[in-house]
Amino acid sequence: MDPNKVDEASGKTSGDGDMASVMGFSGFGKKARTFDLDAIFEQTRRTAIERSQRILDEREKSHMEEEGESSKSVKPSVHAQRDKAAAAAAATSRKQESDSSSASDSDSDSDSELIGPPLPPQYTVQGDDDDERMRPPHPPGHKEGTAHSDEEDDDDDDDDEGEAQDDDDDNPVKKIPDTHEITLQHGTKTVSALGLDPSGARLVTGGYDYDVRFWDFAGMDQSLQAFRSLQPCECHQIKTLQYSTTGDVILVVSGNAQAKVLDRDGFNVMECIKGDQYIVDMANTKGHTAMLNSGCWHPKIKEEFMTCSNDGTVRTWDLSSEKKHKSVFKPRSFQGKKVIPTCCTYSRDGKLIAAGCQDGTIQIWDRNLSVHTKFHCRQAHIPGSDTSCLSFSYDGMTLASRGGDDTVKMWDIRNFRKPLNVATGLTNYFAMTDCCFSPDDKLLVTGTSVKKEEGNGKLVFFDRASFQKVYEIEVTNASVIRCLWHPKLNQIMVGTGNGLAKVYYDPVRSHRGAKLCVVKSQRKEKQAETLTQDYIITPHALPMFREARQRSTRKQLEKDRLDPRKSHKPEPPVSGPGRGGRVAAHGGTLSSFIVKNIALDKTDDSNPREAILRHAKEASDNPYWVAPAYTQTQPEPVFAEESEEDEEAEKEPQWKKRKI
């Protein structure tokens, strides 16, 4: 037979088929597998009939053994039962065929869009009553009741787990990650600013000691040390630190009039310009003219941020233009006078700008309309108390305000005249005390202040719906100022009044963050490594110049430690009078040496003439210096003789002696 002969049924050459199988793509053009439902149902019906016959045969044998009846009397009844069973099986199969045909007709429209072959009979979709009939028959010996009871037990277990999970979902207190904590030592003064980047990898802290410290969770070990510390604003207290939405730059708001923007490593990126303080209208000057109070980044535009100041303005800035602000918002009192804003924030969508003022008002503007306020509450808090924080909920409809009047209030911006809920008795001594919402938007968190040695500062949790205090954490014996609940890490960062920054986390519910550094053991510093010297290998050097091969670094370190030159051993104290220009141990200065050897000398020098002349006889008998040089040329000494006039002159009184 010719291998290239065309097959009439397939329309292809057999040679092409062989070539396709050799090349490995013979199966690419195959159609999807189809199933004959009628044949499947017929097979199911026959299997049911055979199984019923087998059961009847077993029953027949048992009856014969028990009753001992003759096979003649039993066989007619058995045949009758077999006929009934066969008729019942046939009726069941006909019903299944009719049901399947009706189901296939009804599902033909819905399944017309499905791609691929239909499901085989052993696979069923749970939840469909029509597909329940397609389950394969149970194997012989299968106990129906047992399987049913197991399924019921599994369902009960699933129900119990679901109920427990529902209870956890309904109780937001169980979601608070406070089972574990770590403490970061920022300094000794108040931690007044906290910032965490969007990914949760780095934390920055700022305080009243002018320092900004950078903490990297992935790079820290159990020693919990910051990898960088700097003072970006010289001698000004840090008030706000916040990462941008992309996490590449940090906004630094301090006590001066110029906000700064740093990169992730602490280098200066931008510094806002200072305005002209002699201009009355603050809208006509290019920047702030007084101390800043707060600031934040725009949630959607990564180059825009906002600051508020004691000059009575709220200004927005662009990262690309540091010579002038972008827009100015001027809060006004009921009489139209200037009011100082103490805190500011954007809404979650970035369309609204909210500011809390010293006269107790909360004023909200449309970001694109800076003249008139869109929402204005005249008596949100007590006038004269600094509103320390404004925070929008994640749904954007609710605003929480932390007042200097020891209250926390919840507002609906659609009905801004009265607060939804009020919580009192929350002491606040700082102008930057935070309040924030939990990631699931069901809890509100804030901190309380205490005086020195008068109790512990607390982190208080309120239920957003009922505004009942549901939980509290005693942090430390100082005020709790900053609090930050990161939604991605599910960890709570807290800044306190005694220089600590605490991180609360749960090993199960929290992710990364503090969990990365607590598992790393603290690295030990080897002080002896400074004594090591480079070992130069010279294989072809002469034996007299070849260095001995190092067997062990530890032994070499011990050997170098004993060498006074390599270990830079200090000189021991001098014993005795002294040597080499150094004085003995009794004193390290020249004055102490003189006091000990000269001033405390026991020799009597009360008569200096006798002290000098005691060497005269020895000098005259054994001249050494002057006399031998003049032995040949020394003239004879001639002394004047004493006369009577001289004796009389000596006898005259002193006042009569003639002056020469």
C-alpha positions, 0 to 999 in steps of 0.5 A, a space after each residue: 500500500 502506498 504510504 502517501 495514499 489519501 484516506 477518504 474518511 480523513 481527507 489527509 495523507 497517512 504520510 502527513 500523519 506519520 510526519 506530524 507524530 514524529 515532529 511532536 505536534 500531531 495532537 494539536 489539531 485534535 477536537 475536545 473529547 465528547 461524552 455520550 450521556 445516554 450511554 452513561 445513563 444506561 450503564 448506570 441503570 445496569 449497574 443499579 440492577 446488578 447491585 439490587 440483584 446481588 443484595 437480593 441474593 445475599 438476603 435469600 441466602 440469609 433467609 435460607 439459613 435462618 428459616 430453613 425453608 425449601 428452595 421451591 417455596 423461596 424461589 417464586 418470592 425471590 423471582 417476584 422481588 427481582 422483577 419488582 427491583 428490575 421494574 423499579 430500577 427501570 423506572 428510576 433510569 427513565 426518570 433520570 433520563 427525563 430529568 437529564 434531558 429537561 436539565 440539558 434543555 434548560 442549561 443549554 442556553 446558560 452553558 452555550 457560552 462555556 468553552 471546552 468539553 463538558 464535565 465528566 459524570 464523576 465531577 459535580 459542582 456543589 450547590 447544584 441540585 440538578 448535578 446532584 443526580 450525576 454523582 457516581 454510585 457508591 462502591 459495594 460495601 459502602 455504608 450510607 449512614 456512615 458517610 452521611 454522619 461524617 459529612 454532618 460532623 464536618 459541616 458542624 465543625 465548619 459551622 463552629 469555625 465559621 461562628 468563631 470567625 464571625 465572633 472575631 470579625 464582630 469583635 474588633 478588640 481581638 484584632 488589636 496587635 498588642 501581644 508583643 512590643 519593642 522599645 526604640 530609645 530615641 533620646 531623653 526628651 519628648 518624641 514629638 513626631 513619627 513617620 512610617 513609609 508606605 511599605 513599612 520598611 523604615 521609621 523616622 522619629 523626631 523630638 524636642 532634642 532637635 534630632 531625627 533618627 532613622 530606623 530600618 526594621 530589616 537592617 536592625 538586630 536585637 540591639 535596636 539601634 538607629 542607623 542614622 541621626 541628624 539635626 536637619 533644622 538646627 536648634 528647632 524642635 521637630 513637630 511633624 515627620 511624614 513620608 510621601 505617598 511614594 516613600 522616597 522623600 520625607 516632610 520635616 516641619 519644625 519650630 522655624 518658618 521654613 519646612 524642609 524635604 529630605 530624601 530617604 537617607 536624610 539629604 536635603 531635597 528642598 527648603 521652603 522660602 521664608 516670607 516677608 514679615 513686614 507685609 500685612 496681607 499674608 497672601 502677598 508674601 511667598 512663604 510663612 513668616 512665623 513658626 510652623 505648627 503642622 504639615 502633611 502630604 497630599 494623598 494623591 499628588 506625590 509632589 504636593 504638601 501642605 503646612 500651617 503656621 502662626 502667621 494665620 495661613 495654611 499654604 500648599 507647596 509644590 516640590 518642584 518650585 521652592 521659591 513660592 507657595 502654590 496656594 494660600 488659605 486664611 482661616 477667619 474667626 466669626 468677626 472676620 479676624 485672623 486665626 492661628 491654625 494649629 493642625 491641618 490635614 487632607 481628606 482621603 481623596 485629597 479634595 478637601 483641606 481641613 484645619 483646626 484653629 486656636 479659637 476652637 473652630 474647624 474649617 474645611 475648604 475645597 482644595 481648588 477654592 481658597 476664599 470661602 470655606 465649604 464646611 465650618 464649625 464655629 464651636 467644635 472645641 473650647 476657644 483658646 485650646 489648641 486642637 492637636 489633630 484632625 483625622 479622616 476615616 478611611 471611608 472619607 465621611 467621618 472626621 475625628 478631632 483631638 482637642 486641647 480641651 481633653 476631648 475627642 469628637 467624631 464629626 460627619 462632614 455632611 452634617 457638620 453642626 453637631 458632633 456625632 459622638 464625644 469622649 471626655 476626660 482624655 488629658 492632653 498637654 501637647 499641641 501634637 497629640 494624635 488620633 487615628 483610625 484602625 485599618 478596618 475603620 472600626 476603632 479610633 485610637 488616641 493617647 493621654 497625657 500625664 504629669 511627671 511621676 503622676 501615673 502612666 500614659 495610655 493608648 485608648 481605643 474607642 468603638 467608632 459606632 457606639 464610641 464606647 471605650 473598649 480597650 486601653 494600653 498602659 504604655 509608660 510612666 510618661 505622656 503618650 503623644 504620637 500614635 500611628 496604626 500602619 494598615 499594611 504592617 498592622 502594627 501600632 507605633 507610639 511616641 512618648 514623653 520620655 524619649 521612647 518610641 514603642 512598636 506594638 505587634 502581633 506575631 500572627 496578625 502583623 506582618 514584617 516590621 518589628 518581626 524582622 528585627 526581633 529574630 536577629 541576634 545581636 552582633 558582637 564587636 571584636 575589639 582584638 581585630 584592630 591588632 591584626 596585621 596583614 600577612 603577606 605570602 612570599 613563597 619564593 623568598 629566601 629562608 632568612 626573609 620568609 615569614 612563618 606561616 600563620 597557623 591560627 588567627 586566634 593564636 596570632 591575636 594572643 601573640 600580638 596582644 602580649 607584644 607591647 609594641 603591637 598592642 600599644 601597651 602604655 608605659 608603666 609608672 616610674 619607680 624611684 627618683 625618675 628616668 628618661 625625663 619622667 618623674 617618679 610615681 610620687 608626682 607627675 609634675 615638676 612642682 611636685 618633684 621640687 616639693 619632695 626633693 628640695 622644699 622638704 629637704 631637712 638640711 639647715 640653710 638658716 646661715 647662708 654664709 656658713 653654708 657657702 664657706 664650708 667648702 672654702 678650705 677644700 677649695 683653697 687646698 685643692 683648687 680645681 676651676 679658677 686658681 689653676 688657670 692663674 697660677 703663673 700670672 696671678 699677682 700678689 695681693 696687696 691689702 690696705 693697712 688699717 690706720 688710726 684715722 680709720 679706727 676713729 672713723 669707725 668709732 664715730 656715729 653713723 650720722 656723722 660719717 661723711 658721704 663720698 
